Every structure is written in structure tokens, then in C-alpha cells.
């Protein structure tokens, strides 16, 4: 299996670890999941993705202080 090495800052590592923990998966699994996601190429694709996530209770908005 090929190995991908990426250098990230300590803050980025902490954020990655936090996101993985919230998802209940390892950091490596989260990175693989992010790499496999398809990017949005058009506004129509973005709208379709947003419509699929409407009402998802796991998403939240944080207010700036």
C-alpha cells in the first residue's frame, strides 16, 4: 500500500485529531474519508449537496463572540 506523508502544524494536527474523535474514527480514517470525497465543480453540485444536508442535526453553526 502506498504511503502519503503530509507535514501539518501542531494546530492542524490538533484540529484533525478533534474532528476524528468527534466522528468516532481514527485520524487516518478521517483523512482517507476526506481524500475520497468528491469536490464540488459547479453551483448545481453544491446546491445538491446542501439539499442533502438540510435538517441534519449533527451540523451546527457557531456564533462568533
Secondary structure, 3 states (H helix, E strand, C coil): CCCCCCCCCHHHHHHHHHHHHHHCCCHHHHHHHHHHCCCCCCHHHHHHHHHHHCCCCCCCCCCCC
